Amino acid sequence: MLCATTESVAGYRVKETLGQCFGVVVRSRGIGGNIMAGLRTIIGGEIPEYTQLLEEARRHAVDRMVTNATAMGANGIVMMRFDSSEIGQTMSEIVAYGTAVVLEPVSFGRAGSE
């Protein structure tokens, strides 16, 4: 599945637009991770427990979006984006979304040939 944040994919043309596709994930860090993260906020700097949580959530959201697009008959997703929000104080929602499309390779024949 080709997935691009742009309107087009180099070497391909959009043959058919199938509509929006998305993948949603809601994750919560366990009590141990929240305690460690809380302690790290005192010192400052990166909080690896939350970085890892959000990286995994983004990958999971993309996987779900690809599954959704595949079920629609797509072989590509264009204009892909992420959105995120917090639910309460311990949960994060990550949404990956884009436009499911059918892509076909563009043939670049030489002048005078077919």
Buried (B, 14 or more C-beta within 10 A) or exposed (E): BEBBEEEBBEEBEBEEEBEBBBBBBEBBBEEEBBEBBEEBEEEEEEBEBBEEBBEEBBEBBBEBBBEBBBEBEBBBBBBBEBEEEEEEEEEBBBBBBBBBBBBEEEEEEEEEEE
